[in-house]
């Protein structure tokens, strides 16, 4: 798969949702192409800095 050129708003929105769900331990079955896209997206510096942030504060609120 070629590297992602420009990142679109849709990449950010869907990527953020997938990251939050998978970081909570939810097993999501994705197609092969979506899995490749998601793995490539996770290598981008901006995605790592702004989306793949610490989620522990919100995890503590799951009991409510």
mmCIF file of the N, C-alpha and C atoms, coordinates in Angstrom:
data_MODEL
# 
_entry.id   MODEL 
# 
loop_
_atom_site.group_PDB 
_atom_site.id 
_atom_site.type_symbol 
_atom_site.label_atom_id 
_atom_site.label_alt_id 
_atom_site.label_comp_id 
_atom_site.label_asym_id 
_atom_site.label_entity_id 
_atom_site.label_seq_id 
_atom_site.pdbx_PDB_ins_code 
_atom_site.Cartn_x 
_atom_site.Cartn_y 
_atom_site.Cartn_z 
_atom_site.occupancy 
_atom_site.B_iso_or_equiv 
_atom_site.pdbx_formal_charge 
_atom_site.auth_seq_id 
_atom_site.auth_comp_id 
_atom_site.auth_asym_id 
_atom_site.auth_atom_id 
_atom_site.pdbx_PDB_model_num 
ATOM 1   N N  . UNK A 1 1  ? 0.858   -1.169 0.000  1.00 0.00 ? 1  UNK A N  1 
ATOM 2   C CA . UNK A 1 1  ? 0.000   0.000  0.000  1.00 0.00 ? 1  UNK A CA 1 
ATOM 3   C C  . UNK A 1 1  ? 0.904   1.232  0.000  1.00 0.00 ? 1  UNK A C  1 
ATOM 4   N N  . UNK A 1 2  ? 0.643   2.187  -0.893 1.00 0.00 ? 2  UNK A N  1 
ATOM 5   C CA . UNK A 1 2  ? 1.475   3.393  -0.923 1.00 0.00 ? 2  UNK A CA 1 
ATOM 6   C C  . UNK A 1 2  ? 1.236   4.260  0.306  1.00 0.00 ? 2  UNK A C  1 
ATOM 7   N N  . UNK A 1 3  ? 2.224   5.066  0.662  1.00 0.00 ? 3  UNK A N  1 
ATOM 8   C CA . UNK A 1 3  ? 2.039   5.928  1.829  1.00 0.00 ? 3  UNK A CA 1 
ATOM 9   C C  . UNK A 1 3  ? 0.891   6.909  1.625  1.00 0.00 ? 3  UNK A C  1 
ATOM 10  N N  . UNK A 1 4  ? 0.304   7.302  2.733  1.00 0.00 ? 4  UNK A N  1 
ATOM 11  C CA . UNK A 1 4  ? -0.782  8.270  2.677  1.00 0.00 ? 4  UNK A CA 1 
ATOM 12  C C  . UNK A 1 4  ? -0.188  9.614  2.284  1.00 0.00 ? 4  UNK A C  1 
ATOM 13  N N  . UNK A 1 5  ? -0.787  10.259 1.288  1.00 0.00 ? 5  UNK A N  1 
ATOM 14  C CA . UNK A 1 5  ? -0.350  11.595 0.893  1.00 0.00 ? 5  UNK A CA 1 
ATOM 15  C C  . UNK A 1 5  ? -0.911  12.599 1.880  1.00 0.00 ? 5  UNK A C  1 
ATOM 16  N N  . UNK A 1 6  ? -1.954  13.247 1.479  1.00 0.00 ? 6  UNK A N  1 
ATOM 17  C CA . UNK A 1 6  ? -2.614  14.201 2.368  1.00 0.00 ? 6  UNK A CA 1 
ATOM 18  C C  . UNK A 1 6  ? -3.596  13.455 3.249  1.00 0.00 ? 6  UNK A C  1 
ATOM 19  N N  . UNK A 1 7  ? -3.754  13.938 4.441  1.00 0.00 ? 7  UNK A N  1 
ATOM 20  C CA . UNK A 1 7  ? -4.705  13.329 5.359  1.00 0.00 ? 7  UNK A CA 1 
ATOM 21  C C  . UNK A 1 7  ? -6.011  14.120 5.274  1.00 0.00 ? 7  UNK A C  1 
ATOM 22  N N  . UNK A 1 8  ? -7.115  13.425 5.245  1.00 0.00 ? 8  UNK A N  1 
ATOM 23  C CA . UNK A 1 8  ? -8.428  14.051 5.127  1.00 0.00 ? 8  UNK A CA 1 
ATOM 24  C C  . UNK A 1 8  ? -9.122  14.076 6.488  1.00 0.00 ? 8  UNK A C  1 
ATOM 25  N N  . UNK A 1 9  ? -10.121 14.914 6.581  1.00 0.00 ? 9  UNK A N  1 
ATOM 26  C CA . UNK A 1 9  ? -10.908 14.996 7.810  1.00 0.00 ? 9  UNK A CA 1 
ATOM 27  C C  . UNK A 1 9  ? -11.527 13.632 8.137  1.00 0.00 ? 9  UNK A C  1 
ATOM 28  N N  . UNK A 1 10 ? -11.931 12.897 7.128  1.00 0.00 ? 10 UNK A N  1 
ATOM 29  C CA . UNK A 1 10 ? -12.505 11.560 7.346  1.00 0.00 ? 10 UNK A CA 1 
ATOM 30  C C  . UNK A 1 10 ? -11.480 10.617 7.978  1.00 0.00 ? 10 UNK A C  1 
ATOM 31  N N  . UNK A 1 11 ? -10.212 10.720 7.570  1.00 0.00 ? 11 UNK A N  1 
ATOM 32  C CA . UNK A 1 11 ? -9.159  9.892  8.179  1.00 0.00 ? 11 UNK A CA 1 
ATOM 33  C C  . UNK A 1 11 ? -9.044  10.181 9.670  1.00 0.00 ? 11 UNK A C  1 
ATOM 34  N N  . UNK A 1 12 ? -9.096  11.453 10.015 1.00 0.00 ? 12 UNK A N  1 
ATOM 35  C CA . UNK A 1 12 ? -8.981  11.851 11.423 1.00 0.00 ? 12 UNK A CA 1 
ATOM 36  C C  . UNK A 1 12 ? -10.178 11.357 12.226 1.00 0.00 ? 12 UNK A C  1 
ATOM 37  N N  . UNK A 1 13 ? -11.373 11.558 11.699 1.00 0.00 ? 13 UNK A N  1 
ATOM 38  C CA . UNK A 1 13 ? -12.593 11.167 12.424 1.00 0.00 ? 13 UNK A CA 1 
ATOM 39  C C  . UNK A 1 13 ? -12.664 9.662  12.646 1.00 0.00 ? 13 UNK A C  1 
ATOM 40  N N  . UNK A 1 14 ? -12.512 8.912  11.585 1.00 0.00 ? 14 UNK A N  1 
ATOM 41  C CA . UNK A 1 14 ? -12.612 7.447  11.694 1.00 0.00 ? 14 UNK A CA 1 
ATOM 42  C C  . UNK A 1 14 ? -11.427 6.896  12.476 1.00 0.00 ? 14 UNK A C  1 
ATOM 43  N N  . UNK A 1 15 ? -10.242 7.436  12.227 1.00 0.00 ? 15 UNK A N  1 
ATOM 44  C CA . UNK A 1 15 ? -9.055  6.976  12.944 1.00 0.00 ? 15 UNK A CA 1 
ATOM 45  C C  . UNK A 1 15 ? -9.154  7.216  14.438 1.00 0.00 ? 15 UNK A C  1 
ATOM 46  N N  . UNK A 1 16 ? -9.726  8.356  14.831 1.00 0.00 ? 16 UNK A N  1 
ATOM 47  C CA . UNK A 1 16 ? -9.887  8.652  16.256 1.00 0.00 ? 16 UNK A CA 1 
ATOM 48  C C  . UNK A 1 16 ? -10.862 7.678  16.911 1.00 0.00 ? 16 UNK A C  1 
ATOM 49  N N  . UNK A 1 17 ? -11.950 7.397  16.243 1.00 0.00 ? 17 UNK A N  1 
ATOM 50  C CA . UNK A 1 17 ? -12.941 6.453  16.784 1.00 0.00 ? 17 UNK A CA 1 
ATOM 51  C C  . UNK A 1 17 ? -12.330 5.064  16.911 1.00 0.00 ? 17 UNK A C  1 
ATOM 52  N N  . UNK A 1 18 ? -11.653 4.600  15.864 1.00 0.00 ? 18 UNK A N  1 
ATOM 53  C CA . UNK A 1 18 ? -11.035 3.268  15.921 1.00 0.00 ? 18 UNK A CA 1 
ATOM 54  C C  . UNK A 1 18 ? -9.985  3.195  17.025 1.00 0.00 ? 18 UNK A C  1 
ATOM 55  N N  . UNK A 1 19 ? -9.197  4.253  17.179 1.00 0.00 ? 19 UNK A N  1 
ATOM 56  C CA . UNK A 1 19 ? -8.180  4.232  18.233 1.00 0.00 ? 19 UNK A CA 1 
ATOM 57  C C  . UNK A 1 19 ? -8.823  4.147  19.608 1.00 0.00 ? 19 UNK A C  1 
ATOM 58  N N  . UNK A 1 20 ? -9.826  4.959  19.861 1.00 0.00 ? 20 UNK A N  1 
ATOM 59  C CA . UNK A 1 20 ? -10.470 4.961  21.180 1.00 0.00 ? 20 UNK A CA 1 
ATOM 60  C C  . UNK A 1 20 ? -11.107 3.599  21.482 1.00 0.00 ? 20 UNK A C  1 
ATOM 61  N N  . UNK A 1 21 ? -11.777 3.020  20.519 1.00 0.00 ? 21 UNK A N  1 
ATOM 62  C CA . UNK A 1 21 ? -12.424 1.718  20.742 1.00 0.00 ? 21 UNK A CA 1 
ATOM 63  C C  . UNK A 1 21 ? -11.391 0.623  20.980 1.00 0.00 ? 21 UNK A C  1 
ATOM 64  N N  . UNK A 1 22 ? -10.349 0.593  20.156 1.00 0.00 ? 22 UNK A N  1 
ATOM 65  C CA . UNK A 1 22 ? -9.350  -0.461 20.313 1.00 0.00 ? 22 UNK A CA 1 
ATOM 66  C C  . UNK A 1 22 ? -8.482  -0.238 21.550 1.00 0.00 ? 22 UNK A C  1 
ATOM 67  N N  . UNK A 1 23 ? -8.270  1.016  21.965 1.00 0.00 ? 23 UNK A N  1 
ATOM 68  C CA . UNK A 1 23 ? -7.471  1.253  23.171 1.00 0.00 ? 23 UNK A CA 1 
ATOM 69  C C  . UNK A 1 23 ? -8.226  0.843  24.430 1.00 0.00 ? 23 UNK A C  1 
ATOM 70  N N  . UNK A 1 24 ? -9.541  0.706  24.330 1.00 0.00 ? 24 UNK A N  1 
ATOM 71  C CA . UNK A 1 24 ? -10.339 0.218  25.458 1.00 0.00 ? 24 UNK A CA 1 
ATOM 72  C C  . UNK A 1 24 ? -10.414 -1.300 25.465 1.00 0.00 ? 24 UNK A C  1 
ATOM 73  N N  . UNK A 1 25 ? -9.794  -1.929 24.481 1.00 0.00 ? 25 UNK A N  1 
ATOM 74  C CA . UNK A 1 25 ? -9.753  -3.380 24.446 1.00 0.00 ? 25 UNK A CA 1 
ATOM 75  C C  . UNK A 1 25 ? -10.852 -4.023 23.624 1.00 0.00 ? 25 UNK A C  1 
ATOM 76  N N  . UNK A 1 26 ? -11.639 -3.247 22.917 1.00 0.00 ? 26 UNK A N  1 
ATOM 77  C CA . UNK A 1 26 ? -12.702 -3.798 22.087 1.00 0.00 ? 26 UNK A CA 1 
ATOM 78  C C  . UNK A 1 26 ? -12.091 -4.445 20.855 1.00 0.00 ? 26 UNK A C  1 
ATOM 79  N N  . UNK A 1 27 ? -12.407 -5.691 20.618 1.00 0.00 ? 27 UNK A N  1 
ATOM 80  C CA . UNK A 1 27 ? -11.912 -6.407 19.439 1.00 0.00 ? 27 UNK A CA 1 
ATOM 81  C C  . UNK A 1 27 ? -12.822 -6.086 18.259 1.00 0.00 ? 27 UNK A C  1 
ATOM 82  N N  . UNK A 1 28 ? -12.268 -5.398 17.290 1.00 0.00 ? 28 UNK A N  1 
ATOM 83  C CA . UNK A 1 28 ? -13.034 -4.994 16.114 1.00 0.00 ? 28 UNK A CA 1 
ATOM 84  C C  . UNK A 1 28 ? -12.474 -5.724 14.907 1.00 0.00 ? 28 UNK A C  1 
ATOM 85  N N  . UNK A 1 29 ? -13.336 -6.370 14.155 1.00 0.00 ? 29 UNK A N  1 
ATOM 86  C CA . UNK A 1 29 ? -12.919 -7.040 12.938 1.00 0.00 ? 29 UNK A CA 1 
ATOM 87  C C  . UNK A 1 29 ? -13.031 -6.059 11.780 1.00 0.00 ? 29 UNK A C  1 
ATOM 88  N N  . UNK A 1 30 ? -11.892 -5.765 11.175 1.00 0.00 ? 30 UNK A N  1 
ATOM 89  C CA . UNK A 1 30 ? -11.837 -4.838 10.053 1.00 0.00 ? 30 UNK A CA 1 
ATOM 90  C C  . UNK A 1 30 ? -11.412 -5.588 8.802  1.00 0.00 ? 30 UNK A C  1 
ATOM 91  N N  . UNK A 1 31 ? -11.797 -5.069 7.665  1.00 0.00 ? 31 UNK A N  1 
ATOM 92  C CA . UNK A 1 31 ? -11.346 -5.680 6.417  1.00 0.00 ? 31 UNK A CA 1 
ATOM 93  C C  . UNK A 1 31 ? -9.834  -5.492 6.292  1.00 0.00 ? 31 UNK A C  1 
ATOM 94  N N  . UNK A 1 32 ? -9.222  -6.250 5.413  1.00 0.00 ? 32 UNK A N  1 
ATOM 95  C CA . UNK A 1 32 ? -7.773  -6.187 5.245  1.00 0.00 ? 32 UNK A CA 1 
ATOM 96  C C  . UNK A 1 32 ? -7.321  -4.784 4.832  1.00 0.00 ? 32 UNK A C  1 
ATOM 97  N N  . UNK A 1 33 ? -8.030  -4.147 3.909  1.00 0.00 ? 33 UNK A N  1 
ATOM 98  C CA . UNK A 1 33 ? -7.657  -2.816 3.433  1.00 0.00 ? 33 UNK A CA 1 
ATOM 99  C C  . UNK A 1 33 ? -7.819  -1.764 4.541  1.00 0.00 ? 33 UNK A C  1 
ATOM 100 N N  . UNK A 1 34 ? -8.860  -1.872 5.345  1.00 0.00 ? 34 UNK A N  1 
ATOM 101 C CA . UNK A 1 34 ? -9.057  -0.916 6.435  1.00 0.00 ? 34 UNK A CA 1 
ATOM 102 C C  . UNK A 1 34 ? -7.975  -1.116 7.495  1.00 0.00 ? 34 UNK A C  1 
ATOM 103 N N  . UNK A 1 35 ? -7.624  -2.346 7.764  1.00 0.00 ? 35 UNK A N  1 
ATOM 104 C CA . UNK A 1 35 ? -6.550  -2.635 8.711  1.00 0.00 ? 35 UNK A CA 1 
ATOM 105 C C  . UNK A 1 35 ? -5.237  -2.050 8.215  1.00 0.00 ? 35 UNK A C  1 
ATOM 106 N N  . UNK A 1 36 ? -4.932  -2.204 6.937  1.00 0.00 ? 36 UNK A N  1 
ATOM 107 C CA . UNK A 1 36 ? -3.713  -1.625 6.361  1.00 0.00 ? 36 UNK A CA 1 
ATOM 108 C C  . UNK A 1 36 ? -3.726  -0.099 6.479  1.00 0.00 ? 36 UNK A C  1 
ATOM 109 N N  . UNK A 1 37 ? -4.864  0.513  6.157  1.00 0.00 ? 37 UNK A N  1 
ATOM 110 C CA . UNK A 1 37 ? -4.994  1.963  6.256  1.00 0.00 ? 37 UNK A CA 1 
ATOM 111 C C  . UNK A 1 37 ? -4.788  2.425  7.699  1.00 0.00 ? 37 UNK A C  1 
ATOM 112 N N  . UNK A 1 38 ? -5.411  1.729  8.653  1.00 0.00 ? 38 UNK A N  1 
ATOM 113 C CA . UNK A 1 38 ? -5.324  2.106  10.058 1.00 0.00 ? 38 UNK A CA 1 
ATOM 114 C C  . UNK A 1 38 ? -3.889  1.969  10.569 1.00 0.00 ? 38 UNK A C  1 
ATOM 115 N N  . UNK A 1 39 ? -3.212  0.898  10.196 1.00 0.00 ? 39 UNK A N  1 
ATOM 116 C CA . UNK A 1 39 ? -1.821  0.703  10.614 1.00 0.00 ? 39 UNK A CA 1 
ATOM 117 C C  . UNK A 1 39 ? -0.926  1.801  10.034 1.00 0.00 ? 39 UNK A C  1 
ATOM 118 N N  . UNK A 1 40 ? -1.168  2.181  8.789  1.00 0.00 ? 40 UNK A N  1 
ATOM 119 C CA . UNK A 1 40 ? -0.403  3.253  8.167  1.00 0.00 ? 40 UNK A CA 1 
ATOM 120 C C  . UNK A 1 40 ? -0.715  4.600  8.827  1.00 0.00 ? 40 UNK A C  1 
ATOM 121 N N  . UNK A 1 41 ? -1.969  4.830  9.137  1.00 0.00 ? 41 UNK A N  1 
ATOM 122 C CA . UNK A 1 41 ? -2.367  6.067  9.795  1.00 0.00 ? 41 UNK A CA 1 
ATOM 123 C C  . UNK A 1 41 ? -1.673  6.210  11.145 1.00 0.00 ? 41 UNK A C  1 
ATOM 124 N N  . UNK A 1 42 ? -1.528  5.108  11.871 1.00 0.00 ? 42 UNK A N  1 
ATOM 125 C CA . UNK A 1 42 ? -0.906  5.143  13.194 1.00 0.00 ? 42 UNK A CA 1 
ATOM 126 C C  . UNK A 1 42 ? 0.582   5.462  13.142 1.00 0.00 ? 42 UNK A C  1 
ATOM 127 N N  . UNK A 1 43 ? 1.189   5.445  11.962 1.00 0.00 ? 43 UNK A N  1 
ATOM 128 C CA . UNK A 1 43 ? 2.609   5.786  11.837 1.00 0.00 ? 43 UNK A CA 1 
ATOM 129 C C  . UNK A 1 43 ? 2.826   7.283  11.635 1.00 0.00 ? 43 UNK A C  1 
ATOM 130 N N  . UNK A 1 44 ? 1.780   8.032  11.386 1.00 0.00 ? 44 UNK A N  1 
ATOM 131 C CA . UNK A 1 44 ? 1.894   9.473  11.133 1.00 0.00 ? 44 UNK A CA 1 
ATOM 132 C C  . UNK A 1 44 ? 2.131   10.224 12.440 1.00 0.00 ? 44 UNK A C  1 
ATOM 133 N N  . UNK A 1 45 ? 3.095   11.124 12.422 1.00 0.00 ? 45 UNK A N  1 
ATOM 134 C CA . UNK A 1 45 ? 3.476   11.865 13.632 1.00 0.00 ? 45 UNK A CA 1 
ATOM 135 C C  . UNK A 1 45 ? 2.308   12.667 14.216 1.00 0.00 ? 45 UNK A C  1 
ATOM 136 N N  . UNK A 1 46 ? 1.556   13.340 13.374 1.00 0.00 ? 46 UNK A N  1 
ATOM 137 C CA . UNK A 1 46 ? 0.427   14.141 13.856 1.00 0.00 ? 46 UNK A CA 1 
ATOM 138 C C  . UNK A 1 46 ? -0.649  13.288 14.488 1.00 0.00 ? 46 UNK A C  1 
ATOM 139 N N  . UNK A 1 47 ? -0.916  12.125 13.919 1.00 0.00 ? 47 UNK A N  1 
ATOM 140 C CA . UNK A 1 47 ? -1.909  11.207 14.473 1.00 0.00 ? 47 UNK A CA 1 
ATOM 141 C C  . UNK A 1 47 ? -1.440  10.704 15.839 1.00 0.00 ? 47 UNK A C  1 
ATOM 142 N N  . UNK A 1 48 ? -0.168  10.363 15.927 1.00 0.00 ? 48 UNK A N  1 
ATOM 143 C CA . UNK A 1 48 ? 0.379   9.886  17.190 1.00 0.00 ? 48 UNK A CA 1 
ATOM 144 C C  . UNK A 1 48 ? 0.303   10.963 18.266 1.00 0.00 ? 48 UNK A C  1 
ATOM 145 N N  . UNK A 1 49 ? 0.595   12.201 17.890 1.00 0.00 ? 49 UNK A N  1 
ATOM 146 C CA . UNK A 1 49 ? 0.620   13.291 18.865 1.00 0.00 ? 49 UNK A CA 1 
ATOM 147 C C  . UNK A 1 49 ? -0.777  13.695 19.319 1.00 0.00 ? 49 UNK A C  1 
ATOM 148 N N  . UNK A 1 50 ? -1.720  13.830 18.395 1.00 0.00 ? 50 UNK A N  1 
ATOM 149 C CA . UNK A 1 50 ? -3.022  14.416 18.719 1.00 0.00 ? 50 UNK A CA 1 
ATOM 150 C C  . UNK A 1 50 ? -4.133  13.403 18.941 1.00 0.00 ? 50 UNK A C  1 
ATOM 151 N N  . UNK A 1 51 ? -4.041  12.230 18.359 1.00 0.00 ? 51 UNK A N  1 
ATOM 152 C CA . UNK A 1 51 ? -5.113  11.233 18.497 1.00 0.00 ? 51 UNK A CA 1 
ATOM 153 C C  . UNK A 1 51 ? -4.723  10.137 19.482 1.00 0.00 ? 51 UNK A C  1 
ATOM 154 N N  . UNK A 1 52 ? -3.509  9.640  19.374 1.00 0.00 ? 52 UNK A N  1 
ATOM 155 C CA . UNK A 1 52 ? -3.081  8.528  20.218 1.00 0.00 ? 52 UNK A CA 1 
ATOM 156 C C  . UNK A 1 52 ? -2.597  9.052  21.572 1.00 0.00 ? 52 UNK A C  1 
ATOM 157 N N  . UNK A 1 53 ? -3.413  9.862  22.200 1.00 0.00 ? 53 UNK A N  1 
ATOM 158 C CA . UNK A 1 53 ? -3.050  10.466 23.471 1.00 0.00 ? 53 UNK A CA 1 
ATOM 159 C C  . UNK A 1 53 ? -3.489  9.585  24.645 1.00 0.00 ? 53 UNK A C  1 
ATOM 160 N N  . UNK A 1 54 ? -3.034  9.956  25.821 1.00 0.00 ? 54 UNK A N  1 
ATOM 161 C CA . UNK A 1 54 ? -3.364  9.204  27.033 1.00 0.00 ? 54 UNK A CA 1 
ATOM 162 C C  . UNK A 1 54 ? -4.870  9.203  27.269 1.00 0.00 ? 54 UNK A C  1 
ATOM 163 N N  . UNK A 1 55 ? -5.418  8.044  27.520 1.00 0.00 ? 55 UNK A N  1 
ATOM 164 C CA . UNK A 1 55 ? -6.860  7.861  27.651 1.00 0.00 ? 55 UNK A CA 1 
ATOM 165 C C  . UNK A 1 55 ? -7.252  7.418  29.057 1.00 0.00 ? 55 UNK A C  1 
ATOM 166 N N  . UNK A 1 56 ? -6.287  7.361  29.966 1.00 0.00 ? 56 UNK A N  1 
ATOM 167 C CA . UNK A 1 56 ? -6.551  6.785  31.290 1.00 0.00 ? 56 UNK A CA 1 
ATOM 168 C C  . UNK A 1 56 ? -7.566  7.587  32.101 1.00 0.00 ? 56 UNK A C  1 
ATOM 169 N N  . UNK A 1 57 ? -7.611  8.897  31.940 1.00 0.00 ? 57 UNK A N  1 
ATOM 170 C CA . UNK A 1 57 ? -8.571  9.700  32.699 1.00 0.00 ? 57 UNK A CA 1 
ATOM 171 C C  . UNK A 1 57 ? -10.011 9.308  32.370 1.00 0.00 ? 57 UNK A C  1 
ATOM 172 N N  . UNK A 1 58 ? -10.295 9.091  31.114 1.00 0.00 ? 58 UNK A N  1 
ATOM 173 C CA . UNK A 1 58 ? -11.649 8.713  30.714 1.00 0.00 ? 58 UNK A CA 1 
ATOM 174 C C  . UNK A 1 58 ? -11.963 7.261  31.046 1.00 0.00 ? 58 UNK A C  1 
ATOM 175 N N  . UNK A 1 59 ? -10.963 6.389  31.058 1.00 0.00 ? 59 UNK A N  1 
ATOM 176 C CA . UNK A 1 59 ? -11.204 4.982  31.393 1.00 0.00 ? 59 UNK A CA 1 
ATOM 177 C C  . UNK A 1 59 ? -11.726 4.848  32.815 1.00 0.00 ? 59 UNK A C  1 
ATOM 178 N N  . UNK A 1 60 ? -11.316 5.709  33.708 1.00 0.00 ? 60 UNK A N  1 
ATOM 179 C CA . UNK A 1 60 ? -11.790 5.672  35.088 1.00 0.00 ? 60 UNK A CA 1 
ATOM 180 C C  . UNK A 1 60 ? -13.255 5.996  35.215 1.00 0.00 ? 60 UNK A C  1 
ATOM 181 N N  . UNK A 1 61 ? -13.825 6.619  34.223 1.00 0.00 ? 61 UNK A N  1 
ATOM 182 C CA . UNK A 1 61 ? -15.236 7.019  34.243 1.00 0.00 ? 61 UNK A CA 1 
ATOM 183 C C  . UNK A 1 61 ? -16.168 5.957  33.692 1.00 0.00 ? 61 UNK A C  1 
ATOM 184 N N  . UNK A 1 62 ? -15.652 4.826  33.267 1.00 0.00 ? 62 UNK A N  1 
ATOM 185 C CA . UNK A 1 62 ? -16.477 3.774  32.698 1.00 0.00 ? 62 UNK A CA 1 
ATOM 186 C C  . UNK A 1 62 ? -17.402 3.129  33.738 1.00 0.00 ? 62 UNK A C  1 
ATOM 187 N N  . UNK A 1 63 ? -17.134 3.327  35.004 1.00 0.00 ? 63 UNK A N  1 
ATOM 188 C CA . UNK A 1 63 ? -17.950 2.718  36.060 1.00 0.00 ? 63 UNK A CA 1 
ATOM 189 C C  . UNK A 1 63 ? -19.299 3.421  36.211 1.00 0.00 ? 63 UNK A C  1 
ATOM 190 N N  . UNK A 1 64 ? -19.443 4.615  35.687 1.00 0.00 ? 64 UNK A N  1 
ATOM 191 C CA . UNK A 1 64 ? -20.687 5.379  35.854 1.00 0.00 ? 64 UNK A CA 1 
ATOM 192 C C  . UNK A 1 64 ? -21.742 4.943  34.887 1.00 0.00 ? 64 UNK A C  1 
# 
